[in-house]
Amino acid sequence: MTRIPDPVELTQTLIRMDTINPPGNEEPAARYLGELLAEAGLEVSYPRLGENRTGLIAVVPGESSKLPLVFTGHLDTVPIGAAPWESPPHGAEIQNGRLMGRGSSDMKSGVAAMAVTALQLAREPKGEGGVVFVFTAGEETGSEGAFQMKQSGVLPDEAGALVVAEPSGNIPLLGHKGALWLECIAKGKSAHGSMPDLGDNAIYKAARAAASLEDFFSSAEIHPQLGKPTVNVGTFAGGSKINMVPDSARFRVDLRSVPGVEHARLFEDIKAHLGPDIKIERLIDLPGILTPSDDPWIKQVLDIMARVQGSRPEPGYVNFFTDASVLTYALNTPPTLILGPGEPSQAHQTNEYCVVEKIGRAVEFYLAIARDWVGA
């Protein structure tokens, strides 16, 4: 019988695997987890994203009379950053009840908790519902792995519900904003810097356009759960020499939408706002998600969590996007819950950490949710 690892120790093992994206290198982590799960009897496959880059799909064995419950998390992390760390970023040290390291919160603790849940389910009598675990590569660069799984047809056609292990501090989250990232390009005409009247300065065009976006959503309606949509000009580049009139300049824009804001319409509105001098290209187009708090499955999950921890949690909402932007729609829009042991405030931070005790509690939540689903 396969030994079920301690979820904290498994998190440490995953943190010690460098899956910084780019380049990702998620395959060793996917294979490590896949071998554990296959040995326990799960059916595993490795959807390939690129060289040394795979995800993992693991299906708990048994017949199912209803749509599966899908658990998902991503294997990649963001880079370490330039600031010094107080402990090695891949050392996975435990200090004062905190597990330190890149990916500890975002989101190897959640992946480890789900893997331990899968191992435990494999030992138990099979119920009436199926359970599938989907671990993706390339989430941090726009859900590339989730898109690849969707396009290659390796996902279930439908799911009854979806649980996403993004960091939530074990607070249930019912939705997040969408992300529309754009590259905006201005063209001009080069000339000698001493004769700017003979040229057409692309930086001036781009700068005016970028500045005009600052108040783009000032009159937008406030969504009751997710607030206003937002805009941020994150990068700006142009020109090649100080004594040349630049003939090209570009900037990148991060738009975060709320339910009711369609990205196709938003793209056209931005295009019209910036005018004909600015060419726009999509970089990332990920819709938001929102599950009603009165959804029957969500109400059941909240009841389950109340039994596990002794008090009924109050659901929340977040601004960051997750693989649910792809998977929820690929799985025919099941109710979606974001629930993970990591701390949302620690995502992408120097000295990232996860509270150790929350990892074990996440396993309790996941197991209780899965057992309820299969009728165990």
C-alpha positions in Angstrom: 0.0 0.0 0.0 1.3 3.4 -1.0 2.4 5.5 2.0 0.5 8.8 2.2 3.1 11.5 2.8 2.6 14.3 5.3 1.2 17.2 3.3 3.7 19.6 4.8 6.6 17.4 3.9 5.2 17.0 0.4 4.9 20.8 0.1 8.6 21.0 1.1 9.5 18.5 -1.6 7.7 20.5 -4.2 9.2 23.8 -3.1 12.7 22.3 -3.5 11.9 21.6 -7.1 12.6 24.8 -9.2 9.6 25.4 -11.4 10.1 29.1 -11.9 8.3 30.2 -15.0 9.8 31.1 -17.3 11.1 28.6 -18.2 8.8 26.5 -16.0 10.5 23.0 -15.9 7.3 21.6 -14.3 7.8 18.0 -15.6 9.9 16.7 -12.7 7.2 17.9 -10.2 4.4 16.5 -12.4 6.2 13.1 -12.7 6.9 13.0 -9.0 3.3 13.5 -8.1 2.1 11.3 -10.9 4.2 8.3 -9.8 2.8 8.7 -6.2 -0.7 8.8 -7.5 -0.3 6.0 -10.1 1.2 3.7 -7.4 -2.0 4.3 -5.4 -4.1 3.2 -8.3 -5.1 6.5 -10.0 -5.1 6.7 -13.7 -2.6 9.4 -14.7 -1.6 11.2 -17.8 0.9 14.0 -18.6 -0.4 16.6 -21.1 2.7 18.2 -22.6 3.1 22.0 -22.8 6.8 22.0 -24.1 10.3 20.8 -23.4 10.5 19.6 -19.8 7.0 21.0 -19.3 4.0 18.8 -18.5 0.9 19.0 -16.5 -0.8 16.1 -14.7 -4.3 14.6 -14.8 -5.1 12.0 -12.3 -8.5 10.2 -12.1 -9.6 8.4 -8.9 -10.6 4.8 -10.0 -14.2 3.7 -9.9 -17.5 3.9 -11.7 -19.4 7.2 -11.5 -23.1 7.9 -11.9 -22.7 11.7 -12.0 -20.4 14.4 -13.3 -17.0 14.5 -11.7 -15.7 16.8 -9.0 -12.5 18.4 -10.3 -9.7 19.7 -8.1 -7.0 21.8 -9.8 -3.8 23.6 -9.0 -0.7 24.8 -10.9 2.9 23.6 -10.6 4.8 26.7 -11.8 5.9 29.7 -9.7 7.0 33.2 -10.5 10.7 34.2 -10.3 12.5 34.8 -7.1 13.0 38.5 -7.7 16.0 40.8 -7.1 15.5 41.5 -3.4 17.5 39.3 -1.0 15.6 36.6 0.9 15.9 35.9 4.6 16.1 32.1 3.9 16.9 30.2 0.7 13.9 30.6 -1.7 14.0 26.8 -2.5 15.1 25.7 1.0 11.5 25.0 2.3 12.6 25.9 5.8 10.0 26.1 8.7 10.3 29.1 10.9 7.9 30.0 13.7 5.1 28.0 12.2 5.6 29.3 8.7 6.9 27.2 5.7 9.2 29.5 3.8 10.0 29.5 0.1 8.9 30.4 -3.4 5.6 28.7 -4.2 4.8 27.9 -0.5 1.6 29.9 -0.8 1.3 30.2 -4.5 0.6 27.4 -4.7 2.6 24.2 -3.9 0.9 23.9 -0.5 -2.4 23.7 -2.2 -1.1 21.2 -4.8 0.3 19.0 -2.0 -2.9 19.1 0.0 -4.8 18.0 -3.1 -2.4 15.2 -3.9 -2.7 13.9 -0.3 -6.5 14.1 -0.7 -6.2 12.0 -3.9 -4.1 9.4 -2.2 -6.5 9.1 0.7 -9.5 8.8 -1.7 -7.8 6.0 -3.5 -7.9 3.9 -0.3 -11.6 4.4 0.4 -14.7 2.6 -1.0 -15.9 4.1 -4.3 -19.1 6.1 -4.2 -21.4 7.3 -6.8 -19.4 10.3 -8.0 -16.0 10.6 -9.7 -13.1 12.8 -8.7 -10.4 14.2 -11.1 -7.2 16.1 -10.2 -5.8 18.5 -12.8 -2.4 20.0 -12.1 -1.3 22.5 -14.8 1.9 24.0 -16.1 2.3 27.6 -17.2 -0.4 29.2 -15.1 1.8 32.2 -14.1 2.2 33.2 -17.8 -1.5 33.3 -18.7 -2.9 29.9 -18.0 -0.9 28.4 -20.9 -1.2 24.8 -19.6 -4.9 25.0 -18.9 -5.4 26.3 -22.5 -3.3 23.5 -23.9 -5.4 20.9 -21.9 -8.6 22.5 -23.2 -7.4 22.6 -26.8 -6.1 19.1 -26.8 -9.3 17.6 -25.4 -7.8 15.8 -22.4 -10.1 17.4 -19.9 -13.5 15.9 -18.9 -16.3 17.2 -21.2 -18.1 18.5 -18.1 -17.7 18.7 -14.4 -20.2 18.9 -11.6 -18.1 21.3 -9.6 -14.5 22.7 -9.6 -12.2 23.5 -6.6 -9.2 25.7 -7.3 -6.3 25.6 -4.8 -5.1 29.1 -5.2 -4.1 30.8 -2.0 -7.1 31.9 0.0 -6.0 31.3 3.6 -8.6 28.5 3.6 -11.3 31.1 3.1 -13.8 30.1 0.4 -13.7 32.5 -2.6 -16.6 32.5 -5.1 -15.2 34.6 -7.9 -12.4 36.8 -9.3 -12.0 39.4 -12.0 -11.1 38.8 -15.6 -7.8 39.9 -17.2 -7.4 41.5 -20.6 -3.8 42.4 -21.3 -3.0 44.5 -24.3 0.1 45.7 -26.2 -0.4 49.1 -27.7 1.9 50.2 -30.5 2.4 53.7 -32.0 4.3 54.3 -35.2 6.0 57.5 -36.4 8.8 58.7 -38.6 12.5 58.9 -37.7 14.5 62.1 -38.1 17.6 63.7 -36.6 17.1 64.9 -33.1 18.2 68.4 -34.1 15.4 68.5 -36.7 12.3 67.0 -35.0 10.0 68.9 -37.3 11.1 66.5 -40.1 9.9 63.4 -38.1 6.8 62.1 -36.3 7.5 61.3 -32.7 6.0 57.9 -31.8 6.7 58.3 -28.1 4.6 61.4 -27.9 1.7 59.5 -29.5 2.1 56.5 -27.2 2.6 58.7 -24.1 -0.6 60.7 -24.8 -2.5 57.5 -25.3 -1.2 55.8 -22.2 -2.0 58.8 -20.0 -5.5 59.0 -21.4 -6.3 55.6 -19.9 -5.8 56.6 -16.3 -9.4 57.5 -15.7 -10.9 55.1 -18.3 -13.1 53.3 -15.7 -13.9 56.4 -13.6 -17.6 56.3 -14.5 -17.9 52.5 -14.5 -20.6 50.9 -12.3 -19.4 49.2 -9.1 -20.0 45.5 -9.0 -21.5 44.4 -5.7 -18.9 41.7 -5.1 -15.8 42.7 -7.2 -15.9 46.5 -7.2 -14.9 48.5 -10.3 -12.9 47.3 -13.3 -9.4 48.6 -13.2 -6.7 49.7 -15.7 -2.9 49.8 -15.2 -0.2 50.8 -17.8 2.5 48.5 -16.7 5.4 48.9 -19.2 6.4 51.6 -21.7 9.3 51.5 -24.3 10.3 53.4 -27.3 13.1 55.0 -29.3 16.7 53.8 -29.9 18.9 56.9 -29.5 18.6 60.3 -27.7 19.4 62.2 -30.9 16.8 60.4 -33.1 13.1 61.1 -33.4 11.6 57.7 -32.4 9.5 55.9 -35.1 8.1 53.3 -32.7 6.9 53.1 -29.2 4.8 50.7 -27.3 3.1 50.2 -23.9 1.3 47.3 -22.2 -2.0 47.6 -20.4 -3.5 45.4 -17.7 -7.3 45.6 -17.6 -9.2 43.7 -14.9 -12.9 43.2 -15.7 -15.9 42.4 -13.6 -18.9 40.2 -14.5 -21.1 42.0 -17.0 -18.0 43.5 -18.9 -17.5 41.5 -22.1 -13.9 41.5 -23.3 -14.8 41.7 -27.0 -16.7 44.9 -26.3 -14.0 46.2 -23.9 -11.4 45.7 -26.6 -13.4 47.7 -29.1 -14.0 50.5 -26.5 -10.3 50.7 -25.8 -9.5 50.7 -29.5 -11.9 53.6 -30.1 -10.7 55.5 -27.1 -7.0 55.4 -28.2 -7.8 56.3 -31.8 -6.3 55.3 -35.2 -2.7 56.1 -34.3 -2.5 53.2 -31.8 -2.5 49.5 -32.9 -3.7 47.1 -30.2 -2.9 43.4 -29.8 -4.2 41.0 -27.2 -1.7 39.3 -24.9 -4.0 37.6 -22.4 -7.7 37.3 -22.6 -9.1 35.5 -19.5 -12.7 36.1 -18.4 -13.7 36.4 -14.7 -15.7 33.9 -12.8 -18.5 34.2 -10.3 -20.5 31.5 -8.6 -23.7 32.7 -6.8 -23.5 32.3 -3.0 -26.9 30.6 -3.1 -25.7 27.8 -5.4 -26.7 24.5 -3.8 -23.3 23.0 -4.0 -21.7 26.1 -2.6 -24.2 26.1 0.3 -23.3 22.4 0.9 -19.6 23.2 0.9 -20.0 26.0 3.5 -22.0 23.6 5.7 -19.1 21.0 5.3 -16.5 23.6 6.3 -18.6 24.7 9.3 -18.6 21.1 10.5 -14.9 20.7 10.0 -13.8 24.0 11.7 -16.7 24.7 14.0 -17.9 27.9 12.4 -19.5 28.8 9.0 -17.1 30.8 6.8 -18.1 34.0 5.0 -17.2 33.7 1.3 -15.0 36.3 -0.4 -13.9 37.4 -3.8 -10.4 38.4 -5.3 -8.9 40.5 -8.0 -6.3 38.1 -9.3 -7.1 35.6 -12.1 -6.8 31.8 -11.8 -6.9 28.8 -14.2 -10.6 28.8 -13.5 -10.8 31.5 -16.2 -10.1 28.6 -18.6 -11.2 25.5 -16.8 -14.6 26.6 -15.6 -15.7 27.3 -19.2 -13.9 24.2 -20.6 -15.9 22.1 -18.1 -19.2 23.6 -19.1 -19.4 26.3 -16.3 -19.8 24.2 -13.1 -20.0 26.0 -9.7 -16.4 27.0 -8.9 -14.7 27.4 -5.5 -11.3 28.9 -4.8 -10.0 27.4 -1.7 -6.3 26.9 -0.7 -4.1 27.0 2.3 -1.7 29.7 1.0 -1.9 33.3 2.1 -3.2 35.6 -0.7 -1.0 38.4 0.5 2.1 36.2 0.1 1.7 35.5 -3.6 4.7 36.7 -5.6 6.3 38.2 -2.5 9.9 38.1 -1.3 10.1 35.8 1.7 6.9 34.1 0.7 5.5 31.7 3.3 2.5 29.5 4.1 1.2 28.9 7.6 2.0 25.3 8.3 -1.2 24.4 10.2 -3.4 25.6 7.3 -1.9 22.9 5.0 -3.3 20.0 7.1 -6.6 21.8 7.5 -6.9 22.2 3.7 -6.6 18.4 3.4 -9.5 18.1 5.9 -11.6 20.4 3.8 -10.8 18.8 0.5 -11.4 15.3 1.8 -14.7 16.3 3.4 -15.9 17.9 0.2 -14.8 14.9 -1.9 -16.4 12.4 0.4 -19.6 14.3 0.3 -19.5 14.4 -3.5 -19.0 10.6 -3.9 -21.4 9.8 -1.1 -18.7 8.1 1.0 
